[in-house]
Every structure is written in C-alpha cells, then in structure tokens.
Amino acid sequence: MELDSLLLERRVDALLAPWRDRVGPGVALGVVRKGELVLHRGAGLASIEHGVPIGPGTRFRIASVSKQFTCAAILMLREEGKLSLDDLARRHLPDLPDLDPGITVAHLMHNTSGIRDMLEIQRQGGADLGTAVDQATLLEGIRRQRRLNFAPGSRFLYSNSNFLLLGRIVEHLSGEPLPAFLERRILAPLGMSDTRMVEDPYEAVPHLATGYRPGEGGGWARAPHGFRIGGEGGLVSSVEDLALWDRNFTTRRLGADWLDALSEQTPFNNGHENFYARGLIVRGYRGVRTVGHSGLWPGYRTEFLRVPGHEVTVIAITNDSTADPGALAKRVLDVILEERPGIRPARALPPRGELVALTGRYLDPDSTTTLDIAATGDGGATLSLNGLAVKAVAAPDGRLMSPASSTALFIRPLGPELIEVEQDAGHVARWHRVAPGGALPPGLAGTWRSEEMDAVWTIAPEGDGLAVRVRGPVVSAGPWRVEAVEGDVVRVHVPGTLMDGWLDVRLLRDAAGAPMGLEVHGGRAKRVAYQRLG
C-alpha cells in the first residue's frame, strides 16, 4: 500500500484546523509507514501561559500507553527464565492479599485478574486524581481488598492495579527500579531520548506540555493530578519517540519473541476471545486488524494505533482534555485506507427516530449497573456508564457499540422498554428502562463503613434530597448528590478532575426489610460492601 502524501497532508491539516485556529491546548499527530515517520504535525499550544506551540520534541504524559512497556519488561524477564506467565502472582509479590489462589502473572497482563482498580479504591475514599497520593497508599488500598470483581480468567475489567503490580514484579526480579529497567533495556537502546518514567506528578520535565481542562469561568485551566504513578501509566513521551517504538515492531532491533507476545490474545475460561492482549488491545476496524492502546489522564489523552496488515501506525497525543485522539486517529486512518481493497465502509447508525426512541436510563438488576443512552443533535448518540460518555458507533452487525478501546459494550433494542447488552466474555443480559422521577429508598440515610475502602460514608439530607460525605484514609470529600434510580438502587454522583462520574449503589435489607448494608458498584470496582454503623 502506497500513501498519497500530498492528499494525506491536506486532510490532516484540515483535521487539525480546530486546534490551529484558536489560542488553547492542541494536538501532536504522526503517521508511521514501514517504520518511518512520514508525517508529523502539531497544532495548538504546549503552554498557553508562555505561548509555546506544540512542535517537534514536545513531550506529553501518555498515561496507559505505558502499559505495553511494562508488559515488554515482564516478557523480557520471561525470556531470561526469571518467571513464567503462569506463575502465581503471590510467588513474586508475597504481600499481595490471597484473594484467589489462582491469580497469575498472565491474568494481570490481560486484565482478567478481577483485582479492583486502585484509582477507584481511592475514589470511594474521597481521593480525586488531583489529590496527592503516593504509591505506598495505592498499594495499601489493593492489600485491603477481600473480594475480587470476578473469578480470575472469567471476565475482563480494566484495572490499573494489575500494572502497578506488574511493575513491582519487574523491580523484584531485576533488582532495580522500573524506570531504570525501562531506560536501560528499552528506551536507551531504541534512542527514545524524549521518553522516561516520571512517577512524581510535580516534577518539572523539560519540554513537557501542560495538560489543560476547561476553566470554570471559561477559557482554560491547568488540569491537576497528584497520584504518583508507575507501570500503569507513568511514561512521558513524544510522537517522534513513539514512532521509534513502532519502528521496532518492523526492524525487531530489540526482541522478537517478546514483541510478538505483546499482541497475543488469551481466551477467557469459557473460550470466548479476550481483546486485551498484553498491554495492547486487538480490535477490528472496517475489516482490518488494529493493535494499540489509548491513554487518559487529567489534561492528557493519547492514541497509539497500529495496523500491522498495512504497515501503518497513527499516533495522536493531546494536552486538551476535551479532545478525542482515538476518533482523530481513526479519521486519519480512514484517509490512509480510502479505496483500499477489502476495506469495509463505515456502517451508519440507525435513523435518528430509532435513537430518540432508545434514549433513556437502563438498569441491569443483576449487576446493579445503570446505562444512559441519549440521542444527540448531530444524528448520533452517546452511551454513558459510570459517567464515562462516549459517542456510539455502529457495529458490523448493526448493533450500537462503544468505540472505547478498553470497553466491550454492544446494544440491541428488544422493545420499547428493553435492550440486550453484550459485554466481555460473551456475557449477555437484558436491561430494562427506568422510569424517571423515582423516590429515594427509605432507610438510606445513616453512616456506613467499608473496611476494604477504609472509608466512612455519611448519608444525610442536603437541599431537597440526600448527599454523601466521605471520610477516607487520605482526605474527606463531599457532598456527593444521591439520585433515585429504582427501588433500592440509587446513583451517587462523584465530581472529578478527570470526569464527573457516578457509583451505582444498592441498599441491602435483612429478612424483616430493615436496612443492613450498601453494595457499591463502580466502573472498575464491583460489589464493595458497606456496613451500617450504630
């Protein structure tokens, strides 16, 4: 496949115009063909305060795109005979709680361990991503857990805990800090001089773009982030350096077997395919196989999208928290794949009338999970789970689906009040529409404690309803508004630096109907138990 360079440049320049034509944060974009960076563009500002444009060598926090590097380190150690992917995780991390005797290193790499996400553990205790939280606190939160989201290998659920733990395994087996291992074994040999692990969120990094979010009074504000992160998302990098990383998949200057192993998929226990390989996500787009990962952190978003069959990679990184680099990368990919043999046309969404008819709130009573579907004025629709809203796209079979690379969500209407939702591992459930205007359940007010979260929730009247105030291991927070859903199910709305989200909460009652506990379900931390105090 040959690229029409002039056409690609014109189309990319047009796609970047919204960032170029304003004073604000922007985006860096690169296209790699057969290991060579054939197009590199920047638009917008790396620093609004100093008027510094995004250009060659601008660095960004690439967040979860870091995960593939952590997995590469694990695979290198496997080649040296220092571990097996079938090793029990506790063999290398004896302080890991014995939540299940079967959690392996492979389960951590494939996001099938069932371990709750460390960021959500902190969030239920009141700590937002802007709160100063060190790795010792994150690890202590993981150690407090006494239940898993699911049995290891049975389901997929994205969890940053898995990759913090993998980084600790690298350190345990190599005898050196993860940043030093990555620098010595991967970054320096590949000449990736813009890339390094920056765990301290307050460290001054040369040429690092400032991450921005919309200001409360208009304009832009710096996006705060206080978590000390590592193997799950701590790298800073540039388009040029990620192009060097991509080139290694072609030249194999470093690795061979471990490079191939990064994109190897392992089925779930029931035989269904898991799209999450080892720090890389394997998907299909318009009939072609894509391999990549996205990154999301306050003020930063990244998309690293490879199409091995066409020897093309698109890299999009932004310091604009409102931007969608995943959608941008696919629009660039559309230009590259245009009129190529075997490329399927993008399937259109259902007519607007059908999307309007689907609009509403839905509940899966078995998992205590709510979903909002909303038709938009541009003929599209948004899907929202726990506050994460994405623009729906049409799956090849006509169902609505989430384009989020780390989510499996396919929706088919079954009638005016019912939808069928398929998620990971072939899990299918029927969700029903919830009537608006429900009443809050009696008995919800009170004080509740979770040992696993080390948090106390006080639910009390606030304005016309109820609100949660939290006392956690790091900070206190609230008020968090409580909204009725149906029966004993409510939403607790949690404002955040990255996004405003919600927790789905069920009030549990004893045989006599008296309130006895709460069961809290976040996007990545399920079935968290809270007991009534007093």
C-alpha angles and dihedrals in degrees: 000000000000123000123229094225097191093049091047092050092050093048093046092048089053091049091052095048095098090062095039095052098058142051104253146080118316149179142271117212133186137180119204121197121187090341097311126110099235098170131027124173136170130192132177131017132312087197122023091186094058100028093239112161125221106256144136111337096016107150128212137181102259094193113189094012079081090071094079090057091052089050090048089056091052091049091050089054090049090055088054090054094246095124145358122229086231091059114118109254091231090061088072098026106041091172091062109111114255093244093149128358091224105059106126135187087254091057089055092050094048096044090242099114095100091225111147118250113265093219091056091046089058093042094057086054091054101260113133121197087262090061118100104251124163128209093255089061092047091051092047089054090055091048091054093062118110100176137046128224087240142337112295113269095012100095143008123243123159110242127174088200090075093061097042085056093047089053089054090051089054090051093047094051099037098041093226136088116275093244090055093046093051092047094049099040105033119004101048096042090052094046093243095156094159092056129083141134109265106185096170109081091202098052115119107237120192114244093004112148115232114245115233139194130185112285119240091239096038130279120060137311131192111263108235122220125173107169116114102227134187136161092005096060117332104121126112116200146149137236090257093053095046086052088056089051090050091049089060089065086061103037096033090211087154120036132343110191094037092049091055091044092059091071097038113121125214121203124238120254089268093053098254115136120258112216091203109088118174108316088324130089119222114206142150125245122183091335098312129105115245128194121190149091140243129224129212128182133143106295095359135084129174139186122192106182123176127187102193095182091061096032091236132129129186120202120191123175128173141181090203110100091202094057125098108215091176092061090043092052091051092050088054089047089052089059092049095047095042112137093355115146115265096017111136119220114249109265116240123237118249117277116287092252091061091048091050089051089053093050112118147073121297132194132204100203093194095060097025091233127144129205129193120208118189131178113225131214093249093064094265136102138226127223118205127192118174088342098307103124121194133174110255120236131192118260118221089259092052099257121130112254140180114250091206105123094218096050134075108203126148121172131198123177114233098181142322094300105026138066133183114227123194118194134168124327090023091291108165125185138167116240121195129213115257119224112235123240100043124164125249111254117258115250096033095115114090143076120300132183134200117197091195093055093035084224137132119208119199111196112195141150114289121174109316095343144014132299136190123234115192133209109190139169093270109022145353120246145178169015093217112183118238117216127191117241110167134319109326094349120101139166122236109205113218118192114214147182093237096037141328108261142170140227121221109225132189121199108223121212134195124237090278092052096253117142110257108160151346127245110204124199121192126176092266104014114062135187097009109177124224121184126206115252119217 
